[in-house]
Amino acid sequence: PLGPPAAALLGFACLSLLWADHPRDGVELLIFFLLPFAVLLGTLGRSPFPEWLPRALAVLAIAMASLFAAIGLFQAATRELFFFAPNLALSNANSGFFRVTSLFGDPSLYGRHVVVGLGVVLALMALRRIDVRLGAALVALLWAGLFVSYSQSSMVALLVVTLVIAALTGTRRVRLSVVGAFALVAVLAVGYLVSIPIRGDSLRNETADRSERVADTVRAIEHAPIVGVGVGGQPEASRQLAGSDRPTPNFVSHTAPLTVFAELGVVGLALLAWLVVGAVRMLAGVRALDPAVGLVLLAVLLAVFVQLLFYPGLLEDPITWVALGVGAGFMTWPRRDDGTGRGELVYDGPGDPAEATA
């Protein structure tokens, strides 16, 4: 389910250099991110996947998130950051709260990694694959670390992940409550947007400049709607089309799907949708084999995708490709048939599954 769409999307990104107005940015993106991640996906998808590996990966994900959260809490207590952008230093100096970055350069990027760890813990707790007391302690630590990031996009991602896990593992009453919660959030969001002009406020100020970035990205989409402006070229294209002399980083889209649309056009957006469909099919297959592995991978990918609706970097995020690769590896690794046909269901290589297992 993942091989063809991933190959098509990454291949089309490479081809987009042929018509890109700013090929240097695209070359850097391909060399340092997309092509290595293509190798990563292909390698993980065909690597050995023994029975002990899911537990080891879950422990590693939780341990990393806990380390990040602990360092974030230390920074909140000492008010000293290790890595940060100049605009964050200015914001911390002039606001009533202190945002931390842990081992990252941006609070939202730090928050994304913590939400991934929280998603793993919540999925394991929902399926009773972790001791309740240990799970509660981890949730408390990770939530505290996430809170001091003050990352709104990470908070939204955590809310969506929690509700989806509850819907997939809860009773019918829980599922109805989740639907009601999503409906309530949608109504509140629409009401908030409608109230902005009524209150005489600016949409740009209320969205922390994100609405203007979206408008700038739409200009790039309208400029080349079919095949886009070329991979990595959205910020510079938006700046030129706006006729502005502001720095190019001010024009980076904070909505990852819009970035793909601007850089790769309708074709690239369709290929991305194909990859999402492939990921859903992969997750369904993994859940049929092992509900815990499937739910954890769903939580990880959902956390990343939701946060990237408010933040750039969908295709260059390593978590995305690691999670997809782990799911592919779990599906394609041949397993001994235990009488239920599991071995034949999961094997996706050449030859006979039983012979391959032998």
N, C-alpha and C positions, 0 to 999 in steps of 0.2 A: 504493500500500500504506500510506502514512503519513497521507494527508490525512483520510480519514474517522475513524480512531481518534483522531488528534490533536485534531481538531475536537470529537469527542464528549467526550473527556476534559476538555479545557479548557472546553467549554461546560457540562458537568456541574459543574465546579468553580465556575463563575460562578453557576449555579443554587443551589448549596449555601448561598449567602448567605441564601436565603429562610428556611432553618430553622436557621441557625448561631446558637449561643448567644453567640458572641463575634465578631460580624461585622467589627469594626474590624480585627482581625488578618487576617481574610480579605481585606478590601478592600486593605490594604497589600500583601499577598502578590500579589494580582491586578494591582494598578496597577504595582508596581515589578518584577515578575518574569514572571508567567504570560502576561499580555496582551502585553507587549513581545516575549516569546519566541514567542508565536503569530505576531505580525507578522514576526519574524525568520525563522521556519520557512517561512511562506508566501512571503516575499520571496526567500529563498535557493532555494527549490524551483522558482521560475520565473525565476531570473536567468540571464544568459548564463554559459556554462561552457566557455570556450575550452580548447584543448589544453594551454596552458602553466599553467593554473590549479592542477592537482593538485600539480605540483612546487613552485609558489610557496607553496601552503598547507602542504606538508610542511616546507619550509625555515622558514616562519614558526613552525610548531609547535615544531620542534627548537630554533630560536633563542630563543624565549621560555622553553622549559624549561631551556635551558643558562644563560640569564641568571638565572633563579630559582635554579638550583643553585649558580652562582658566588656569588651574594649569600648564599645559605645557608651556604656554606663560609666566606665572610668573617665571617659572624656567629658561626660556630662557633669561628673562630680568635680573634676579638676579644671574644667573650662579650657582645655588644651587639645587642639586637633593635630593629628599627624600629617594628613593630606587634605587640602581643601582648595577651592577656586577663590580668586580674589573677591568675586561678588558675594560669596558665602561669608567671608570675613566681614565685609561691610554690612551684610544683613544681620549677622550676630551682634555686631557692635551697636546697631540702631534699632533692634527689636527687643521685645520683652521676653523672648525665649531663646535658648541656645541650641542650635541644631548641630548634631554630631555626624561624623562620617565614618567612624571606625577605621578600617583599613582601606577605605575607598576615598575617592575625591569628591563624591557627591552624596548628599543624604538620601536621595531617592534610590540611587544604585545600591547603597548599603541596605536600605529598607527592603529592596527586592530580594536580596539574599536571605534576610531574616524571615520574610514571608514564606519563602521556599521551605526553610526549616520548619516553620510553624505548620505549613501545609502537610509536611511529612508526619509530624507529631499528631496532628488532628486526625489524619487518615488512619494512622495506627491505633489511636485511641478509639475511634469510631468502630473499628473492627476487633477491638480488644486484643491487639497484638502487642501491647505494651502495658506495663504495670500502671495502674491509675495514678498512684502517688508520684511515680517518676514522670509520667506524662504531664501531670498538673504542675510539677515543679519546672519542667522544661517550658511549658506554656507561659508560666509566670515570668521566667527569665527572658524568653524571647519577646514577649509582649512589652516588657519594660524596656528592652533594648530598642524595639521598634518605636515605642512612644517618643523617645528622646530624639528620634530622627525627624519628627514632625512632617513626615512625608505623607501627604494626602493621597497620592496615587497608590502608595503601598497599603494604606488603610482600606481603600476601596477594594484593592485586590484581595486582602485578607477577608473582608466581609463576603465577597463573592465566593471565595474558596470555601469558607465555613458553611455558607448556605448550601452550596452544591454538595458538599460532603454530607451534610445533614439530609438533604433530599434523597441522595443515593443510598444511604444506610438507615434512614429512619422509617417510621411507620407512615401509614397513609395520612394521619393527622399532621405529622411533621412535614410531609411533602406539601400539604395544603398550606401550612403555615409559611413555608418557604416561598411558595407562589405569592401569598399575600404580602410577604416582606418585600419581594422584588417589585410588586405592583405599587406598594407604598413608597418605596425609594424612587420609582419612576415618577410618581405623582409629585413628590416633594422636589425632585430635580427640575421638572417642568415648571412647577410653581415658582421655584427660585429664579429660573431664567426669565420668566415672565415679569417677576417683580422688580428686576434690575432697572428697566427704564422708568417704571412707575415711581421708584424711589429716587430717580434722578441720578443714579450711579452709572458708571461706565462699565461696559462689558469687558473691556480690556483690563481695567483695574481689578474687577471681580474675579477674573480668570487668571490673574497674575501674568498678563501679556500673552497667554496661550491663544486667545481668539485672534489676535493680530498675526501670530505665527501661522495659524490655520489659514487665514486669508492670504498670506504671502505664499503658502504652499499651493493653494488653489490657483494662484496665478501661474505657477509653474505647470500645474496639471493642464490648464487651459492652453498653455503655450505648446505642449506636445502631448495630447491626450492618448494617442495610440501606443507609442513605444517609449514615451517619457524622454527626459532630458539626459538620461544616462546614469548608470550606477554611481552613487556618491556625489552627484551634481546638484541635488535639490537646494542646498543652502545658497550656493553661489548664483544659481539660476534665479532663485527668489529675490536675492539682493539686487541683481541687475534689472529684473523686471519691475521691481519697486522703485528703481532709480534712486537708491539710497546710498549714502557713503558710510553708513554704520558698519561695524565689523561683521564679517560673514557669520560667525557663530550666533549672532542675534537672530538669524533667519532659519536656524535649524528647526525643523518641524518637531513638535512635541506630540505628534500622533503617528505612531509607526506605520499603520496601514496607508495613511496619506503620503508618507515618505515613499513607500513602495510605489504607490500610484503615480507620484510625480516623477520618479526616477525611471520606472519601467513601464508606465502607462497602463492602459486597459489590459494589455497582454500580460504584463507582470502581475497585476492584481488578480487576474484569472488564474495564473499559475500559483500564486499564493493561496487562493481559495482551494485549489486542487490539493495543495500540500496540507491545508487544514483538514480537508475531508480525509486524506490519507492518514493523518494523525488520529482522527476520530476512529477510523476503522482499526488502526493499530491498537489503540487503547481498548476498544471493544474486544479484540482478540486476546490481549493480555489479561483483561479482567476475567474472560472465560476460563483461562488457564490458572490464574492466581488472583483472586479479588484484591488482595492486599497490594501486590505489585501494581496492578492496574489502577487502583484508587490513588496510590502515592504518585504515580506518573501523571495522572490526571490533575492532581492538586498542584504539582510542580509546573506543568505546562499552563494550566489555567492562571496561576499566580503571575507568571511571566507575561502571558498574553494580555490579561486585564490591565496590568500596570503599564504595559507598552501602548495602551490606548491613550495614555497621557504623557508618554515619554518616548524618546527616540531609541533606535537600536534594535529592532526586531531580528533582522537577519544576522547582525554581528554580535548577538548575545550568546555566549557559550552555553548557558544553562539550557537554552532551547535545543541546541543540537546534541548536547549530552543526553538529555531526556529522550529525544527522539531516537538516538542511537541505542540507548539502553533498551527501549521498547522493541526496537527492531532486533537487537541481539537476543532478547528473551523469546521472541517469536520464532526466529530462524534456527536457534540452537536445537539440534535433534535430541529428543528425550526418549527413554525406553518406554515402549508401550506397556501400560499396566493393565490392559484389558478393557480400557475405556476408549481406546482410539486416540489418546492424547498425543502419542508419538507421531501419528500420521497427520494430525491436525496442525501441529506446529512446524513440521519440517518443510522448508521452502527452498531446498537445494536440489542439485541434480541426483538422479539415481533413486533407488528404493530407500524409504525411510529406515526400515529395519536393517538393511545392509549398511546404511550410513551410520546407524547407531552402533552396530557391531564393529 
